[in-house]
């Protein structure tokens, strides 16, 4: 039987707690009308990680690929925000599609030229395993999550106002561009954190599914944010338990629990409405 307090499980517990903290970015994305952005940021982070690994390999520099991945994801979302402010939601979608193509192309090309041992490292950003996170990685995730939470807390009212009524906020004299860029930056940061924890393929399930589930169940913004974090914790710890009990991949188990929670909520709500 696996010791529930073994070091690798304790680190997984902490990582899930951090994921619950940054999961509110999913709620912000949904409220802002760009629910797809965290997943796109995660794929951009995949390209950034590939570049980081390649540079380290070629130059023999000590460079953390995750730092490059986080920067790449944040810059990508900021660029999409800049384009979107000039061209609207369609321009944002087009910019993110281009970034997704670029990120995946960089990943595919770099993976092809890397030696086998480094391909394994790179693939960890595609389908992550929360059970093998290192102490240094937990520390980095903690720093980024704390920074995320501080910025979000300080500018909570402004961020929510801009999500709901950007025209009204601008009429009141608020610097809407600044807060919009802040929203995009935070989403990019959250996407990179999720990529390291569960891999870019599963970000949508763990960041967006709890948010849209919470939106169906809550009647206020604060309630939605709290419920999003709670559902993320439920999916994280529940999926981890399923993974250990049935010897299944941790990331996939967590994503399945998050997805089933959403599907069950939607079906239950529809049946209740019919009655």
C-alpha positions as CSV (number, residue, x, y, z in Angstrom):
1,X,0.0,0.0,0.0
2,X,1.3,3.5,-0.9
3,X,2.1,5.7,2.1
4,X,-0.2,8.7,1.9
5,X,2.5,10.9,3.4
6,X,5.3,9.7,1.1
7,X,7.4,12.6,-0.3
8,X,6.1,12.3,-3.9
9,X,2.5,12.3,-2.8
10,X,3.0,15.3,-0.5
11,X,4.4,17.3,-3.4
12,X,1.4,16.2,-5.5
13,X,-0.9,17.5,-2.8
14,X,0.9,20.8,-2.8
15,X,0.8,21.0,-6.6
16,X,-3.0,20.4,-6.6
17,X,-3.5,23.1,-4.0
18,X,-1.5,25.5,-6.2
19,X,-3.6,24.5,-9.2
20,X,-6.7,25.4,-7.2
21,X,-5.3,28.8,-6.6
22,X,-4.6,29.6,-10.3
23,X,-7.8,27.8,-11.4
24,X,-9.7,31.1,-11.0
25,X,-8.0,32.2,-14.2
26,X,-10.5,29.8,-15.9
27,X,-13.3,31.8,-14.3
28,X,-11.8,35.0,-15.5
29,X,-11.4,33.6,-19.0
30,X,-15.0,32.5,-19.1
31,X,-16.3,35.9,-17.8
32,X,-14.1,37.7,-20.3
33,X,-15.4,35.5,-23.2
34,X,-12.0,33.9,-24.0
35,X,-12.5,30.5,-22.3
36,X,-10.1,28.9,-24.8
37,X,-7.1,31.1,-23.8
38,X,-5.6,29.1,-20.9
39,X,-5.3,26.0,-23.2
40,X,-3.8,28.1,-26.0
41,X,-1.3,29.6,-23.5
42,X,-0.4,26.0,-22.4
43,X,0.4,25.1,-25.9
44,X,2.5,28.2,-26.3
45,X,4.3,27.2,-23.1
46,X,5.1,23.9,-24.8
47,X,7.0,25.7,-27.5
48,X,8.8,27.8,-24.9
49,X,9.9,24.7,-23.0
50,X,11.2,23.2,-26.2
51,X,13.3,26.4,-26.9
52,X,14.6,26.4,-23.3
53,X,15.7,22.7,-23.6
54,X,17.3,23.3,-27.0
55,X,19.3,26.4,-25.9
56,X,20.5,24.5,-22.8
57,X,21.6,21.6,-24.9
58,X,23.4,23.6,-27.6
59,X,25.1,26.1,-25.3
60,X,25.6,23.9,-22.2
61,X,24.0,26.7,-20.1
62,X,22.1,26.0,-16.9
63,X,18.7,27.2,-18.1
64,X,15.4,26.1,-16.6
65,X,13.1,25.3,-19.5
66,X,10.1,26.1,-17.4
67,X,11.2,29.7,-17.0
68,X,11.3,30.1,-20.8
69,X,7.9,28.3,-21.0
70,X,6.3,30.7,-18.6
71,X,7.7,33.7,-20.4
72,X,6.7,32.4,-23.8
73,X,3.1,31.7,-22.6
74,X,2.8,35.2,-21.0
75,X,4.2,37.0,-24.0
76,X,1.8,35.1,-26.3
77,X,-1.3,36.0,-24.4
78,X,-0.2,39.7,-24.1
79,X,0.3,39.7,-27.9
80,X,-3.2,38.2,-28.3
81,X,-4.6,40.9,-26.0
82,X,-2.8,43.7,-28.0
83,X,-4.2,42.3,-31.3
84,X,-7.6,41.8,-29.8
85,X,-7.9,45.4,-28.6
86,X,-7.6,46.5,-32.1
87,X,-9.6,43.8,-33.9
88,X,-12.0,42.3,-31.4
89,X,-12.6,38.7,-30.3
90,X,-12.1,37.3,-33.8
91,X,-8.6,38.9,-33.9
92,X,-7.8,37.4,-30.5
93,X,-8.8,33.9,-31.8
94,X,-6.7,34.3,-34.9
95,X,-3.7,35.5,-32.9
96,X,-4.0,32.6,-30.5
97,X,-4.4,30.1,-33.4
98,X,-1.2,31.5,-34.9
99,X,0.5,31.2,-31.5
100,X,-0.8,27.6,-31.1
101,X,0.6,26.7,-34.5
102,X,3.9,28.3,-33.7
103,X,4.2,26.6,-30.3
104,X,3.3,23.1,-31.6
105,X,5.6,23.6,-34.6
106,X,8.5,24.6,-32.4
107,X,7.8,21.6,-30.1
108,X,7.7,19.1,-33.1
109,X,10.9,20.5,-34.7
110,X,12.9,20.7,-31.5
111,X,11.8,17.2,-30.4
112,X,13.0,15.8,-33.7
113,X,16.5,17.1,-33.3
114,X,17.0,16.5,-29.6
115,X,18.7,13.3,-28.3
116,X,16.4,10.7,-26.8
117,X,17.1,11.6,-23.1
118,X,16.0,15.2,-23.7
119,X,12.9,14.2,-25.6
120,X,11.6,12.5,-22.5
121,X,12.1,15.8,-20.6
122,X,10.3,17.7,-23.3
123,X,7.4,15.3,-23.5
124,X,6.8,15.9,-19.8
125,X,5.4,19.3,-20.7
126,X,3.0,17.6,-23.1
127,X,1.6,15.0,-20.8
128,X,2.8,15.9,-17.3
129,X,2.9,13.7,-14.2
130,X,2.1,15.4,-11.0
131,X,3.7,12.5,-9.0
132,X,7.2,13.2,-10.3
133,X,7.5,16.9,-9.6
134,X,10.9,18.0,-8.1
135,X,11.3,20.2,-5.0
136,X,12.7,23.0,-7.2
137,X,9.7,22.7,-9.5
138,X,7.2,22.9,-6.6
139,X,9.1,26.0,-5.4
140,X,8.8,27.6,-8.8
141,X,5.2,26.8,-9.1
142,X,4.6,28.2,-5.6
143,X,6.3,31.5,-6.4
144,X,4.3,32.0,-9.6
145,X,1.0,31.1,-8.0
146,X,1.6,33.4,-5.0
147,X,2.5,36.2,-7.5
148,X,-0.6,35.4,-9.4
149,X,-2.8,35.5,-6.3
150,X,-1.3,38.8,-5.1
151,X,-1.9,40.6,-8.4
152,X,-5.4,39.2,-8.7
153,X,-6.4,40.1,-5.2
154,X,-5.0,43.7,-5.4
155,X,-6.9,44.4,-8.7
156,X,-9.9,42.1,-8.2
157,X,-12.6,44.7,-8.5
158,X,-11.1,46.3,-11.6
159,X,-10.5,42.9,-13.3
160,X,-14.1,41.8,-12.7
161,X,-15.5,45.2,-13.9
162,X,-13.5,45.1,-17.1
163,X,-14.7,41.5,-17.7
164,X,-18.3,42.5,-17.5
165,X,-18.5,46.0,-18.8
166,X,-15.3,47.3,-20.5
167,X,-17.1,50.2,-22.1
168,X,-18.6,51.3,-18.8
169,X,-15.2,51.0,-17.1
170,X,-13.6,53.1,-19.8
171,X,-16.3,55.7,-19.4
172,X,-15.6,55.9,-15.7
173,X,-11.9,56.8,-16.5
174,X,-10.4,53.4,-15.8
175,X,-7.3,52.4,-17.8
176,X,-9.1,49.5,-19.4
177,X,-6.1,48.6,-21.6
178,X,-3.9,48.1,-18.5
179,X,-6.4,45.8,-16.8
180,X,-7.1,43.9,-20.0
181,X,-3.4,43.3,-20.5
182,X,-3.2,42.2,-16.8
183,X,-6.0,39.7,-17.4
184,X,-4.2,38.3,-20.4
185,X,-0.9,38.1,-18.6
186,X,-2.4,36.3,-15.6
187,X,-4.1,33.8,-17.9
188,X,-0.8,33.1,-19.6
189,X,0.9,32.7,-16.2
190,X,-1.8,30.3,-15.1
191,X,-1.5,28.3,-18.3
192,X,2.2,27.8,-17.8
193,X,1.7,26.7,-14.2
194,X,-0.9,24.1,-15.3
195,X,1.4,22.9,-18.1
196,X,4.1,22.1,-15.6
197,X,1.7,20.3,-13.2
198,X,-0.4,18.2,-15.6
199,X,0.9,18.8,-19.1
200,X,-0.4,21.0,-21.9
201,X,-2.9,18.4,-23.2
202,X,-4.9,18.4,-20.0
203,X,-5.0,22.1,-19.1
204,X,-8.4,22.6,-20.6
205,X,-9.9,19.8,-18.5
206,X,-8.4,21.0,-15.2
207,X,-8.5,24.8,-15.7
208,X,-11.7,25.4,-17.8
209,X,-13.9,22.5,-16.9
210,X,-14.1,23.5,-13.2
211,X,-14.8,27.1,-14.2
212,X,-17.7,26.3,-16.5
213,X,-19.1,23.9,-14.0
214,X,-18.9,26.6,-11.3
215,X,-20.7,29.0,-13.6
216,X,-23.6,26.6,-14.0
217,X,-23.9,26.2,-10.2
218,X,-23.2,29.7,-8.8
219,X,-25.1,32.9,-8.9
220,X,-22.3,35.4,-8.2
221,X,-18.8,36.1,-9.3
222,X,-17.3,35.4,-5.9
223,X,-19.3,32.2,-5.6
224,X,-18.1,31.2,-9.0
225,X,-14.4,31.8,-8.1
226,X,-14.7,29.9,-4.8
227,X,-16.6,27.0,-6.4
228,X,-14.0,26.8,-9.2
229,X,-11.2,26.3,-6.7
230,X,-13.3,23.8,-4.8
231,X,-14.0,21.8,-7.9
232,X,-10.4,21.9,-8.9
233,X,-9.4,20.5,-5.5
234,X,-12.1,17.8,-5.8
235,X,-10.9,16.8,-9.3
236,X,-7.3,16.9,-8.2
237,X,-7.4,14.9,-5.1
238,X,-10.2,12.6,-6.4
239,X,-8.2,11.9,-9.6
240,X,-5.1,11.3,-7.6
241,X,-6.9,8.8,-5.5
242,X,-8.3,7.0,-8.6
243,X,-4.8,7.0,-10.0
244,X,-3.3,5.3,-7.0
245,X,-6.1,2.8,-6.4
246,X,-6.3,1.6,-10.0
247,X,-2.7,2.2,-11.1
248,X,-3.6,4.7,-13.7
249,X,-1.8,7.8,-15.0
250,X,-2.3,10.7,-12.6
251,X,-2.9,13.5,-15.1
252,X,-5.4,11.5,-17.1
253,X,-7.3,10.5,-13.9
254,X,-7.5,14.0,-12.7
255,X,-8.7,15.2,-16.1
256,X,-11.4,12.5,-16.2
257,X,-12.7,13.4,-12.8
258,X,-12.9,17.1,-13.8
259,X,-14.6,16.2,-17.0
260,X,-17.1,13.9,-15.4
261,X,-17.9,16.5,-12.8
262,X,-18.8,18.9,-15.6
263,X,-20.8,16.4,-17.6
264,X,-22.6,15.2,-14.5
265,X,-23.4,18.8,-13.5
266,X,-24.8,19.6,-16.9
267,X,-26.9,16.5,-17.1
268,X,-28.2,16.9,-13.6
269,X,-29.2,20.5,-14.2
270,X,-31.0,19.7,-17.4
271,X,-32.9,16.9,-15.7
272,X,-33.9,19.1,-12.8
273,X,-35.1,21.8,-15.2
274,X,-37.3,19.3,-17.1
275,X,-38.9,18.3,-13.8
